[in-house]
Amino acid sequence: QVQLVESGGGLVQAGGSLRLSCAASGRTLRSYPMGWFRQAPGKEREFVGAINWSGGSTYSADSVKGRFAISRDNAKNTVYLPMNSLKPEDTAGYYCAARSRPYGDAWYFQLYDYDYWGQGTQVTVSS
């Protein structure tokens, strides 16, 4: 079992920055691809970005490309989501997810691609 705990959310003005963290316990994340998703009120949870097991490759949704950059520190069992140039439309609960099933070179964009989820951290961007 893997437990994921997100932190770092909060209230920020448009144009500001936040860095979200996703800390794991129970098992190392070293071999797991990781993803970040977000869910705004009344909307479905959507893909934000993903990172491969080593941290050598990342993929970001078009809506955040150039502003958000996923990274990971496997020694600390933590994945990060630095967010810059925040916009009001980035307001959402942000969730990290881990894939423990076998994987290949593909990127994983769907909720069902992941096996473990955190409880989320709220990001609110004021205009």
Residue pairs with C-beta under 8 A, 6 or more apart in sequence:
1 26
1 27
1 116
2 24
2 25
2 26
2 27
2 29
2 32
2 98
2 100
2 115
2 116
3 24
3 25
3 26
3 116
4 22
4 23
4 24
4 96
4 97
4 98
4 116
4 117
4 118
5 22
5 23
5 24
5 25
5 118
5 119
6 20
6 21
6 22
6 94
6 95
6 96
6 118
6 119
6 120
6 121
7 20
7 21
7 23
7 121
8 18
8 19
8 20
8 21
8 121
9 18
9 20
9 93
9 94
9 121
9 122
9 123
9 124
10 18
10 122
10 123
10 124
11 124
11 125
11 126
12 18
12 86
12 123
12 124
12 125
12 126
13 125
13 126
14 86
14 87
14 88
14 125
14 126
14 127
15 85
15 86
16 86
16 125
17 82
17 83
17 84
17 85
17 86
18 82
18 83
18 86
18 123
19 80
19 81
19 82
19 83
20 36
20 80
20 81
20 82
20 83
20 94
20 96
20 121
20 123
21 78
21 79
21 80
21 81
22 34
22 36
22 78
22 79
22 80
22 81
22 96
22 118
23 76
23 77
23 78
24 77
24 78
24 79
24 98
25 77
28 74
28 77
29 72
29 74
29 77
29 78
29 79
29 98
30 53
30 74
30 77
31 53
32 53
32 98
32 99
32 100
33 50
33 51
33 52
33 53
33 98
33 99
33 103
33 108
34 50
34 51
34 70
34 72
34 79
34 96
34 97
34 98
34 99
35 47
35 48
35 49
35 50
35 51
35 96
35 97
35 98
35 99
35 108
35 109
35 113
35 114
36 48
36 49
36 50
36 68
36 70
36 79
36 81
36 94
36 95
36 96
36 97
37 45
37 46
37 47
37 48
37 94
37 95
37 96
37 97
37 111
38 45
38 46
38 48
38 90
38 92
38 93
38 94
38 95
38 123
39 45
39 46
39 92
39 93
39 95
39 120
40 91
40 92
40 93
43 92
45 95
45 111
46 61
47 61
47 109
47 110
48 60
48 61
48 64
48 68
48 81
48 94
49 58
49 59
49 60
49 61
49 64
49 68
49 70
49 81
50 58
50 59
50 70
50 107
50 108
50 109
51 57
51 58
51 59
51 70
51 71
51 72
51 79
52 58
53 103
54 74
55 71
55 72
55 73
55 74
58 69
58 70
58 71
59 107
60 68
60 69
60 70
63 89
64 83
64 90
67 83
67 84
67 85
67 86
68 81
68 82
68 83
68 84
69 81
69 82
70 79
70 80
70 81
71 79
71 80
71 82
72 78
72 79
72 80
73 80
79 96
81 94
81 96
83 90
83 123
86 123
86 125
87 125
88 125
88 126
88 127
89 125
90 123
90 125
91 123
91 124
91 125
92 122
92 123
93 120
93 121
93 122
93 123
94 120
94 121
94 122
94 123
95 117
95 118
95 119
95 120
96 117
96 118
97 111
97 114
97 115
97 116
97 117
97 118
98 114
98 115
98 116
99 108
99 113
99 114
99 115
100 115
100 116
101 115
108 114
